[in-house]
Amino acid sequence: MKRTAILKTLILMLCITVFAAACGTKEGSGGETVSSPEPAPAVEFNPDEADGVEFKQLREQYGAVPKPEKPIILGGVSKAFENEYWRTLKEGMELGAETMRGAGIDVSIDVKAAQGEGDEQGQLSIVKDMINKRYSALLLSPISDGNLTPGVEDAKKHDIPVINVNDGLIATAPYFVGPKAIQNGELAAEWIAEQLNYEGDIAIVIGMPKAFAARQRTAGFENWITENAPDVKIVEKQNADWDRSKARDLAETWIKKHPDLKAIFANNDTMALGIVEAVKASGKDILVVGVDGIGEAYESIKKGELSATIDSFPKYKGQISVEVALRILGGQEMPRVIWTPQALIDSTNVNTPAEEIIGWENAVFE
């Protein structure tokens, strides 16, 4: 009897073990067993590879912006306003709404952001609150490629249009408005290669790896160098999570480790400006190129410190996203991807007005 009881106990323990393994259990921080279900498969979507439309072509194809028949309340959700880029995007969205009010359209916009660029849940809470308040449409720039997906699904249930503005990427969002992120890196790579006469050691500081733009900017840069500048060698590559001080620390280490380092590409201007601090302290002549085109980057270029930035013109991107929202609410069948302008800014064009560089004109309304 004892042997039978022991055998039954062993069989029961084995079944429990197999069941736990099948459910993907794992040990928690306190030693307890917690459930860890398999994540849902990711939806594949890359706006850089989509059959999109350039913004100017969109205006040519669709004509004037339709005037809505009822008041419109738009909700904008950015990353963190501690970054000048996102403050400028906010200003652009608000300017777009102001321009429309001047044209007799009853539209308002509420633009908010998370507490920091790592506050994924806080950002999602903002989106859910806007959905509960039944905003007319949402313009979302998520911290990571997945943190706002639950909000998007909820918005769809309430027939609230969602526009993924810039980055990170929301694969399930019906619309995307932003620049080709891969081209950010390509433009930077070409400029650096030309300045170095196509040879020399360079490095890359990556943003937050979970962000679509960081991956695409890095891929565009690396691919262009590999295909067009075989004598340019990427000797270092590491992420600094969009953080200025982390980027500065990386640059300090690399400058000491690689005495022949000639250039550093950073996935955004905030990190690039931290790198500039390290380069200045070293006394060396090292090119530094960022992305975003924030005001501090422009000033640094004018001082001869930052070498260049890839400006995606957030002030105008914000206005474009508002215009696209009004077109959608007005019943126009928009393409899923609308590409916005970008350009490399260096000492040769840093004083040229953005309107002239991108050929900007305000929207025409019905």
C-alpha positions as CSV (number, residue, x, y, z in Angstrom):
1,M,0.0,0.0,0.0
2,K,2.8,2.3,0.9
3,R,4.5,1.7,-2.5
4,T,1.2,2.4,-4.3
5,A,0.7,5.7,-2.4
6,I,4.3,6.7,-3.2
7,L,3.8,5.8,-6.8
8,K,0.6,7.9,-7.1
9,T,2.3,10.8,-5.4
10,L,5.2,10.7,-7.9
11,I,2.9,10.5,-10.8
12,L,0.9,13.5,-9.5
13,M,4.1,15.6,-9.0
14,L,5.2,14.7,-12.5
15,C,1.9,15.8,-14.0
16,I,2.0,19.1,-12.1
17,T,5.6,19.7,-13.3
18,V,4.6,19.0,-17.0
19,F,1.5,21.3,-16.7
20,A,3.6,24.1,-15.2
21,A,6.1,23.8,-17.9
22,A,3.5,23.9,-20.6
23,C,2.0,27.0,-19.1
24,G,5.3,28.7,-19.2
25,T,5.7,29.1,-15.4
26,K,8.6,30.8,-13.9
27,E,9.9,31.6,-10.4
28,G,9.1,35.1,-9.0
29,S,11.4,37.4,-7.1
30,G,10.2,35.9,-3.8
31,G,10.6,32.3,-5.0
32,E,6.9,31.8,-5.8
33,T,5.7,30.3,-9.0
34,V,4.0,32.9,-11.3
35,S,2.3,32.4,-14.6
36,S,4.1,33.5,-17.8
37,P,1.9,32.9,-20.8
38,E,3.3,32.9,-24.3
39,P,3.1,36.4,-25.8
40,A,0.8,37.0,-28.7
41,P,2.6,37.0,-32.0
42,A,3.7,40.4,-33.2
43,V,1.9,42.0,-36.2
44,E,4.5,42.6,-38.9
45,F,4.3,46.2,-40.2
46,N,7.1,48.5,-41.4
47,P,6.0,51.9,-42.7
48,D,9.4,52.5,-44.3
49,E,8.6,49.6,-46.6
50,A,4.9,50.4,-47.1
51,D,3.3,51.8,-50.2
52,G,2.9,55.2,-48.7
53,V,2.3,58.7,-50.0
54,E,4.5,61.8,-49.6
55,F,2.5,64.6,-47.9
56,K,2.7,67.0,-50.8
57,Q,1.3,64.2,-53.1
58,L,-1.5,63.6,-50.6
59,R,-2.6,67.2,-50.9
60,E,-2.5,67.1,-54.7
61,Q,-4.6,63.9,-54.7
62,Y,-7.2,64.8,-52.1
63,G,-7.5,68.6,-52.5
64,A,-9.0,70.8,-49.8
65,V,-9.5,69.7,-46.2
66,P,-13.2,69.0,-45.6
67,K,-14.9,71.0,-42.8
68,P,-16.5,68.8,-40.2
69,E,-20.1,69.2,-39.4
70,K,-19.7,69.1,-35.6
71,P,-17.1,70.2,-33.0
72,I,-13.9,68.1,-33.0
73,I,-11.7,67.3,-30.0
74,L,-8.3,65.7,-30.9
75,G,-6.1,63.9,-28.4
76,G,-2.3,64.0,-28.9
77,V,-0.1,61.7,-26.8
78,S,3.7,62.1,-27.0
79,K,6.6,60.6,-25.2
80,A,8.1,63.0,-22.6
81,F,8.1,66.8,-22.8
82,E,11.6,66.8,-21.1
83,N,12.8,66.3,-24.7
84,E,12.5,69.5,-26.8
85,Y,11.5,67.4,-29.9
86,W,8.2,66.3,-28.3
87,R,7.5,69.8,-27.0
88,T,7.9,71.1,-30.6
89,L,5.7,68.4,-32.0
90,K,3.0,69.5,-29.4
91,E,3.4,73.1,-30.6
92,G,2.9,72.0,-34.1
93,M,-0.3,70.1,-33.3
94,E,-1.6,73.1,-31.4
95,L,-0.6,75.4,-34.3
96,G,-2.4,73.1,-36.7
97,A,-5.6,73.4,-34.7
98,E,-5.3,77.1,-34.3
99,T,-4.9,77.5,-38.1
100,M,-8.1,75.5,-38.6
101,R,-10.0,77.6,-36.1
102,G,-8.9,80.6,-38.1
103,A,-10.6,79.0,-41.1
104,G,-13.9,78.6,-39.2
105,I,-13.5,75.0,-38.0
106,D,-14.6,74.2,-34.5
107,V,-11.5,72.1,-33.4
108,S,-9.5,71.8,-30.2
109,I,-6.6,69.6,-29.2
110,D,-5.4,68.2,-25.9
111,V,-1.7,67.1,-26.1
112,K,-0.2,65.2,-23.2
113,A,2.9,63.1,-22.5
114,A,4.2,60.5,-20.1
115,Q,6.3,61.4,-17.1
116,G,9.4,60.2,-18.8
117,E,10.5,58.2,-21.9
118,G,10.4,55.0,-19.9
119,D,6.9,55.5,-18.5
120,E,5.0,53.1,-20.8
121,Q,2.1,52.4,-18.5
122,G,1.6,56.1,-17.6
123,Q,1.4,56.9,-21.3
124,L,-1.2,54.1,-21.9
125,S,-3.3,55.5,-19.0
126,I,-3.4,58.9,-20.8
127,V,-4.7,57.2,-24.0
128,K,-7.3,55.3,-22.1
129,D,-8.6,58.5,-20.4
130,M,-8.9,60.2,-23.8
131,I,-10.9,57.2,-25.1
132,N,-13.2,57.3,-22.0
133,K,-13.8,61.0,-22.8
134,R,-14.7,60.0,-26.4
135,Y,-12.2,62.3,-28.1
136,S,-12.8,62.5,-31.9
137,A,-9.4,61.1,-33.0
138,L,-6.1,60.2,-31.4
139,L,-2.6,61.2,-32.5
140,L,-0.1,58.8,-30.8
141,S,3.7,58.6,-30.5
142,P,4.3,55.6,-28.3
143,I,7.3,55.0,-26.1
144,S,7.8,51.5,-27.5
145,D,6.4,49.5,-30.3
146,G,3.8,47.8,-28.2
147,N,2.9,49.8,-25.1
148,L,-0.1,51.7,-26.7
149,T,-1.5,48.7,-28.6
150,P,-4.2,48.0,-25.9
151,G,-5.4,51.6,-26.2
152,V,-5.5,51.4,-30.0
153,E,-7.7,48.3,-29.8
154,D,-10.0,50.0,-27.3
155,A,-10.2,53.1,-29.6
156,K,-11.2,50.9,-32.5
157,K,-14.1,49.5,-30.5
158,H,-15.4,53.0,-30.1
159,D,-14.8,54.0,-33.7
160,I,-12.2,56.5,-32.7
161,P,-9.6,57.0,-35.5
162,V,-6.0,56.5,-34.5
163,I,-2.9,58.0,-36.2
164,N,0.5,56.7,-35.2
165,V,2.7,59.9,-35.4
166,N,6.4,59.4,-36.0
167,D,7.5,56.7,-33.5
168,G,7.5,54.2,-31.8
169,L,5.5,52.0,-34.1
170,I,1.9,50.8,-33.5
171,A,1.5,47.9,-35.9
172,T,-2.3,47.8,-35.4
173,A,-2.9,51.6,-35.9
174,P,-4.9,52.3,-39.0
175,Y,-2.7,55.2,-40.1
176,F,1.0,56.3,-39.8
177,V,2.3,59.9,-40.2
178,G,6.0,60.5,-40.1
179,P,9.3,60.4,-42.0
180,K,11.0,57.3,-43.4
181,A,13.1,56.5,-40.3
182,I,15.5,54.4,-42.3
183,Q,16.3,57.5,-44.4
184,N,17.4,59.4,-41.2
185,G,20.3,57.0,-41.0
186,E,21.0,57.0,-44.7
187,L,21.3,60.7,-44.9
188,A,23.6,60.8,-41.9
189,A,25.8,58.0,-43.3
190,E,26.2,59.7,-46.7
191,W,27.1,63.0,-45.1
192,I,29.7,61.5,-42.7
193,A,31.3,59.4,-45.5
194,E,31.7,62.4,-47.7
195,Q,33.3,64.5,-44.9
196,L,35.7,61.7,-44.2
197,N,36.5,61.0,-47.9
198,Y,35.0,57.6,-47.5
199,E,37.5,56.2,-44.9
200,G,38.0,56.2,-41.2
201,D,36.7,54.8,-37.8
202,I,33.2,55.8,-36.7
203,A,30.7,54.8,-34.0
204,I,26.9,54.7,-33.4
205,V,25.0,55.6,-30.3
206,I,21.5,53.9,-30.5
207,G,18.4,55.2,-28.8
208,M,16.0,52.9,-27.0
209,P,16.2,49.4,-28.7
210,K,12.4,48.9,-28.3
211,A,11.7,51.9,-30.5
212,F,11.1,51.5,-34.2
213,A,12.9,54.7,-35.1
214,A,16.1,53.7,-33.2
215,R,16.3,50.4,-35.1
216,Q,15.5,51.9,-38.5
217,R,17.9,54.8,-38.1
218,T,20.7,52.4,-37.1
219,A,19.9,50.0,-39.9
220,G,19.8,52.7,-42.5
221,F,23.1,54.1,-41.4
222,E,24.9,50.7,-41.2
223,N,23.4,49.5,-44.5
224,W,24.5,52.6,-46.4
225,I,28.0,52.4,-45.0
226,T,28.3,48.7,-45.9
227,E,27.0,49.3,-49.5
228,N,28.8,52.5,-50.3
229,A,31.8,53.1,-48.0
230,P,33.7,49.9,-47.4
231,D,36.7,51.7,-46.0
232,V,34.6,53.4,-43.3
233,K,34.7,51.1,-40.2
234,I,32.0,51.0,-37.5
235,V,34.2,50.3,-34.4
236,E,31.5,50.7,-31.7
237,K,27.8,50.5,-31.4
238,Q,25.7,50.7,-28.2
239,N,22.4,52.1,-26.9
240,A,22.1,55.1,-24.6
241,D,18.3,55.0,-24.4
242,W,17.8,58.6,-25.7
243,D,19.7,59.9,-22.6
244,R,22.2,62.7,-22.9
245,S,24.5,61.7,-20.0
246,K,24.6,58.1,-21.0
247,A,25.7,59.1,-24.5
248,R,28.3,61.4,-23.2
249,D,29.8,58.7,-21.0
250,L,29.9,56.3,-24.0
251,A,31.6,58.9,-26.1
252,E,34.2,59.5,-23.4
253,T,35.1,55.8,-23.2
254,W,35.2,55.4,-27.0
255,I,37.4,58.4,-27.6
256,K,40.0,57.0,-25.2
257,K,39.7,53.5,-26.6
258,H,39.8,54.5,-30.3
259,P,42.4,57.3,-30.8
260,D,41.6,57.4,-34.5
261,L,37.8,57.8,-34.1
262,K,36.6,60.3,-36.7
263,A,32.8,60.5,-36.3
264,I,29.9,59.5,-34.1
265,F,26.3,59.1,-35.3
266,A,23.6,59.4,-32.6
267,N,20.0,58.3,-33.1
268,N,18.7,61.7,-31.7
269,D,19.9,65.2,-31.0
270,T,19.7,64.9,-27.2
271,M,22.3,62.1,-27.2
272,A,24.3,63.9,-29.9
273,L,24.6,67.0,-27.7
274,G,25.9,64.8,-24.9
275,I,28.5,63.4,-27.3
276,V,29.5,67.0,-28.3
277,E,30.3,67.7,-24.6
278,A,32.7,64.6,-24.5
279,V,34.3,65.6,-27.8
280,K,34.9,69.2,-26.6
281,A,36.5,67.9,-23.4
282,S,38.8,65.6,-25.4
283,G,40.0,68.4,-27.6
284,K,39.8,66.2,-30.6
285,D,38.2,66.8,-34.0
286,I,35.4,64.3,-34.2
287,L,32.3,64.8,-36.3
288,V,28.9,64.4,-34.5
289,V,25.6,63.9,-36.2
290,G,22.2,63.6,-34.6
291,V,18.6,63.3,-35.6
292,D,15.5,65.5,-34.9
293,G,16.4,69.1,-35.6
294,I,15.7,70.5,-32.1
295,G,16.5,74.2,-31.4
296,E,19.5,73.4,-29.3
297,A,21.0,71.3,-32.1
298,Y,20.6,74.2,-34.5
299,E,22.4,76.6,-32.0
300,S,25.2,74.0,-31.6
301,I,25.7,73.8,-35.3
302,K,25.8,77.6,-35.6
303,K,28.6,77.6,-32.9
304,G,30.6,75.0,-34.8
305,E,30.1,72.3,-32.3
306,L,27.5,69.8,-33.5
307,S,28.3,68.8,-37.1
308,A,24.9,68.1,-38.4
309,T,21.3,66.9,-37.6
310,I,18.7,65.2,-39.7
311,D,15.6,67.5,-39.1
312,S,12.2,65.8,-39.5
313,F,10.6,69.2,-38.7
314,P,8.3,68.2,-35.8
315,K,6.6,71.6,-35.9
316,Y,5.3,70.9,-39.4
317,K,4.8,67.2,-38.7
318,G,2.4,68.1,-35.9
319,Q,0.4,70.3,-38.3
320,I,0.3,67.5,-40.9
321,S,-1.0,65.0,-38.4
322,V,-3.8,67.3,-37.4
323,E,-4.7,67.9,-41.0
324,V,-4.7,64.2,-41.7
325,A,-7.0,63.7,-38.7
326,L,-9.5,66.2,-40.1
327,R,-9.4,64.6,-43.5
328,I,-10.2,61.2,-42.0
329,L,-13.0,62.7,-39.9
330,G,-14.3,64.4,-43.0
331,G,-14.7,61.1,-44.8
332,Q,-11.7,61.1,-47.0
333,E,-10.1,57.6,-47.6
334,M,-6.6,58.2,-46.5
335,P,-3.7,55.9,-47.3
336,R,-2.3,54.0,-44.3
337,V,1.2,55.7,-44.5
338,I,1.8,59.4,-45.1
339,W,5.5,60.4,-45.2
340,T,6.5,63.8,-43.8
341,P,9.5,65.9,-44.9
342,Q,13.1,65.6,-43.6
343,A,16.5,67.1,-44.5
344,L,20.1,67.2,-43.4
345,I,21.0,70.4,-41.7
346,D,24.7,71.5,-41.4
347,S,26.6,74.8,-41.5
348,T,25.6,75.4,-45.1
349,N,21.8,75.6,-44.5
350,V,21.4,76.1,-40.8
351,N,20.2,79.7,-41.2
352,T,17.7,78.8,-44.0
353,P,14.1,79.0,-42.9
354,A,12.4,75.6,-42.6
355,E,9.5,76.7,-44.8
356,E,12.0,77.3,-47.6
357,I,13.8,74.0,-47.1
358,I,10.6,71.9,-47.2
359,G,8.4,74.2,-49.3
360,W,5.8,74.5,-46.6
361,E,2.3,76.0,-47.3
362,N,-0.7,76.0,-45.0
363,A,-3.6,73.8,-45.8
364,V,-6.6,74.8,-48.0
365,F,-10.0,74.2,-46.5
366,E,-13.4,73.7,-48.2
